[in-house]
Amino acid sequence: MKVLNCIIIDDDEIDRLTVLSYAKRFPQLNILGVFEDGEDALPLLENQDIDVLFLDIDMPTLSGFEFRKKAMTVPVCIYITAHPEHAVESFELEALDFIVKPLKMDRFEQTIQRIEAFMEIKFKAQLFDSSLGGDAIYIKEGHEQTKVKLHDILYLEALKDYTLVVTSQKRHCVLSSIGTLLKEAHFQSFVRIHRSFAVQKQFVKKINSYEIELENNIVIPIGRSYKDNLNLIA
């Protein structure tokens, strides 16, 4: 795994030094800077490629939320705070993890494992721009690009920020939500029938009130709030 550039921002000196001490135990983390004020860290956003933010939330000059809004291009944001009531808002700003102080080493280690898993998937699963003649997509898998023909895709399955693109031969993972994919022109032939699934109309064999059967005897559940979409399957 590549070395990840990180910054730490916390106005409490003891908490700031605790995060730094723990982070130094992981050679995959390269600490670019440690700050008590988010304003002082802003120049790094312009001059450095940053992979991970370790942020407090309640800070006097620039809150952790305000800093994150200025740094949404940073892929990983970890909040470490004494205020558990901010958890929902933190995930609305695409936080990968939310830790309630006091920070303990075992909890920090769990966060590092989560970061590693996220970055590995991000590296392996990158949806590439479209395709020859508009009939295929390219999916990055490791160091290779795999061409997947759109008419070979049976269905899409949501995995949080990722989507499985499933053909009869293989399951590909792409770094894009299912909702984002379905907005693309390439995926107009797909119908979302569940919060986690969208099917390609041409492969539908049977429909009943609670599931759809595709070719290869694949059965996909129908979500209650998506039943009206069945009218789009001719």
Secondary structure per residue as TSV (DSSP state, phi and psi in degrees):
chain	resnum	aa	ss	phi	psi
A	1	M	-	360.0	139.9
A	2	K	-	-69.6	159.5
A	3	V	-	-72.0	136.4
A	4	L	E	-105.1	124.7
A	5	N	E	-78.5	129.0
A	6	C	E	-130.1	153.9
A	7	I	E	-131.6	151.1
A	8	I	E	-121.2	129.4
A	9	I	E	-132.5	120.2
A	10	D	-	-160.2	129.7
A	11	D	S	-80.0	-8.2
A	12	D	S	-94.0	120.2
A	13	E	H	-62.8	-43.9
A	14	I	H	-63.2	-45.4
A	15	D	H	-64.2	-39.6
A	16	R	H	-62.3	-45.7
A	17	L	H	-71.2	-29.3
A	18	T	H	-65.4	-47.1
A	19	V	H	-60.4	-43.7
A	20	L	H	-61.5	-43.8
A	21	S	H	-61.2	-44.7
A	22	Y	H	-66.8	-43.0
A	23	A	H	-62.6	-34.5
A	24	K	T	-65.8	-15.0
A	25	R	T	-79.8	-7.4
A	26	F	-	-115.9	108.2
A	27	P	T	-63.6	-18.2
A	28	Q	T	-76.6	-7.2
A	29	L	E	-102.7	123.1
A	30	N	E	-108.9	109.0
A	31	I	E	-82.0	109.7
A	32	L	E	-80.0	-27.8
A	33	G	E	-171.1	152.2
A	34	V	E	-127.2	124.9
A	35	F	E	-132.5	147.1
A	36	E	S	-96.1	-6.8
A	37	D	S	-139.7	128.4
A	38	G	H	-62.4	-30.9
A	39	E	H	-58.6	-38.1
A	40	D	H	-69.6	-22.8
A	41	A	H	-88.0	-13.8
A	42	L	H	-57.6	-40.0
A	43	P	H	-57.9	-29.0
A	44	L	H	-64.8	-30.0
A	45	L	H	-62.9	-30.5
A	46	E	H	-87.9	-25.8
A	47	N	H	-107.1	-12.0
A	48	Q	S	-133.7	151.2
A	49	D	-	-86.7	111.7
A	50	I	-	-106.1	135.2
A	51	D	-	-103.3	-33.4
A	52	V	E	-137.6	133.3
A	53	L	E	-110.8	129.0
A	54	F	E	-107.8	108.7
A	55	L	E	-123.6	133.8
A	56	D	-	-75.5	166.0
A	57	I	S	-106.1	-53.9
A	58	D	-	-84.6	93.2
A	59	M	-	-130.8	147.5
A	60	P	S	-68.1	-41.8
A	61	T	S	-87.6	-52.1
A	62	L	S	-136.7	113.8
A	63	S	-	-68.6	164.3
A	64	G	H	-60.8	-34.4
A	65	F	H	-68.1	-42.7
A	66	E	H	-65.5	-38.8
A	67	F	H	-65.8	-43.3
A	68	R	H	-59.8	-39.5
A	69	K	H	-61.5	-26.9
A	70	K	H	-86.8	-7.3
A	71	A	-	-132.3	40.1
A	72	M	T	-69.5	-15.8
A	73	T	T	-77.6	-14.5
A	74	V	S	-72.3	123.3
A	75	P	S	-67.1	-31.6
A	76	V	E	-121.4	125.7
A	77	C	E	-125.8	123.5
A	78	I	E	-116.4	120.3
A	79	Y	E	-94.6	133.2
A	80	I	E	-126.5	109.4
A	81	T	E	-146.3	159.3
A	82	A	S	-92.6	6.5
A	83	H	-	-119.3	88.0
A	84	P	G	-63.2	-19.7
A	85	E	G	-67.5	-10.9
A	86	H	G	-90.7	4.2
A	87	A	H	-59.8	-46.9
A	88	V	H	-60.9	-46.8
A	89	E	H	-64.0	-32.9
A	90	S	H	-64.4	-40.1
A	91	F	H	-75.3	-22.1
A	92	E	H	-67.1	-21.8
A	93	L	T	-99.7	25.0
A	94	E	T	62.8	37.7
A	95	A	-	-68.5	140.7
A	96	L	S	-83.8	-30.6
A	97	D	E	-152.1	158.3
A	98	F	E	-138.4	113.5
A	99	I	E	-112.6	131.5
A	100	V	E	-94.0	127.5
A	101	K	S	-66.1	153.0
A	102	P	S	-76.1	139.0
A	103	L	-	-73.1	131.4
A	104	K	-	-116.0	153.4
A	105	M	H	-62.5	-41.8
A	106	D	H	-65.1	-35.5
A	107	R	H	-70.6	-37.9
A	108	F	H	-65.2	-37.6
A	109	E	H	-64.3	-38.1
A	110	Q	H	-60.3	-40.0
A	111	T	H	-64.1	-41.5
A	112	I	H	-62.2	-39.9
A	113	Q	H	-63.3	-38.6
A	114	R	H	-66.2	-40.9
A	115	I	H	-62.1	-45.2
A	116	E	H	-61.0	-44.0
A	117	A	H	-63.9	-42.4
A	118	F	H	-62.9	-46.7
A	119	M	H	-69.0	-31.9
A	120	E	H	-65.5	-44.8
A	121	I	H	-65.6	-40.7
A	122	K	H	-60.0	-38.6
A	123	F	H	-70.5	-42.8
A	124	K	H	-79.3	-28.1
A	125	A	-	-121.1	86.1
A	126	Q	E	-121.7	117.2
A	127	L	E	-74.3	125.0
A	128	F	-	-93.2	160.8
A	129	D	-	-62.2	159.4
A	130	S	-	-50.1	-148.1
A	131	S	-	-157.7	169.0
A	132	L	G	-70.6	121.9
A	133	G	G	65.6	8.9
A	134	G	G	72.4	13.3
A	135	D	S	-110.9	11.8
A	136	A	E	-154.2	161.2
A	137	I	E	-125.1	156.7
A	138	Y	E	-108.7	130.9
A	139	I	E	-118.6	127.7
A	140	K	E	-81.0	123.6
A	141	E	E	-130.4	103.2
A	142	G	T	68.0	-126.2
A	143	H	T	-96.8	3.8
A	144	E	E	-111.7	157.6
A	145	Q	E	-111.6	127.7
A	146	T	E	-105.6	128.9
A	147	K	E	-86.2	124.4
A	148	V	E	-120.1	119.0
A	149	K	E	-73.5	133.7
A	150	L	G	-60.2	-37.4
A	151	H	G	-76.0	-1.2
A	152	D	G	-96.1	-8.2
A	153	I	E	-81.9	121.1
A	154	L	E	-78.6	-48.2
A	155	Y	E	-159.8	168.0
A	156	L	E	-114.7	141.4
A	157	E	E	-128.7	126.7
A	158	A	E	-78.2	137.4
A	159	L	E	-134.0	77.2
A	160	K	T	56.5	-112.0
A	161	D	T	-85.9	2.5
A	162	Y	E	-119.4	165.3
A	163	T	E	-137.7	133.1
A	164	L	E	-83.4	127.2
A	165	V	E	-103.5	110.5
A	166	V	E	-108.8	122.1
A	167	T	E	-110.4	178.2
A	168	S	S	-70.9	-17.0
A	169	Q	S	-100.3	-31.5
A	170	K	-	-158.2	159.9
A	171	R	E	-112.3	121.3
A	172	H	E	-108.1	142.3
A	173	C	E	-109.3	127.5
A	174	V	E	-121.7	149.0
A	175	L	S	-87.3	77.7
A	176	S	S	-166.0	140.5
A	177	S	-	-72.5	156.5
A	178	I	H	-63.5	-34.8
A	179	G	H	-64.1	-39.6
A	180	T	H	-67.0	-42.8
A	181	L	H	-60.1	-42.5
A	182	L	H	-69.6	-13.6
A	183	K	T	-82.7	-14.4
A	184	E	S	-76.6	145.8
A	185	A	G	-59.7	-32.6
A	186	H	G	-61.7	-24.7
A	187	F	G	-108.4	24.0
A	188	Q	T	-68.9	-19.5
A	189	S	T	-83.6	-0.1
A	190	F	E	-96.1	145.9
A	191	V	E	-122.2	126.6
A	192	R	E	-80.9	122.6
A	193	I	E	-116.8	0.7
A	194	H	E	-162.7	156.5
A	195	R	T	-55.2	-29.3
A	196	S	T	-109.1	-1.0
A	197	F	E	-138.8	143.8
A	198	A	E	-136.2	136.2
A	199	V	E	-113.9	155.1
A	200	Q	E	-91.3	126.1
A	201	K	G	-55.4	-38.4
A	202	Q	G	-67.1	-17.0
A	203	F	G	-97.0	0.1
A	204	V	E	-75.3	126.3
A	205	K	E	-104.2	-42.4
A	206	K	E	-141.0	149.3
A	207	I	E	-134.9	131.7
A	208	N	-	-128.8	-167.1
A	209	S	S	-73.0	-15.5
A	210	Y	S	-130.3	-7.5
A	211	E	E	-157.6	161.5
A	212	I	E	-120.2	137.6
A	213	E	E	-104.4	127.7
A	214	L	E	-101.4	176.3
A	215	E	G	-59.5	160.6
A	216	N	G	66.7	21.4
A	217	N	G	59.8	33.1
A	218	I	E	-88.0	129.1
A	219	V	E	-113.1	128.2
A	220	I	E	-119.8	131.2
A	221	P	E	-72.0	154.9
A	222	I	-	-106.3	124.7
A	223	G	-	-80.0	145.5
A	224	R	G	-55.9	-43.4
A	225	S	G	-77.3	-1.0
A	226	Y	G	-114.8	8.7
A	227	K	G	-61.5	-32.6
A	228	D	G	-65.1	-23.9
A	229	N	G	-69.8	-15.7
A	230	L	G	-61.2	-24.6
A	231	N	G	-66.4	-17.7
A	232	L	G	-83.3	-8.4
A	233	I	-	-96.3	107.2
A	234	A	-	-86.9	360.0
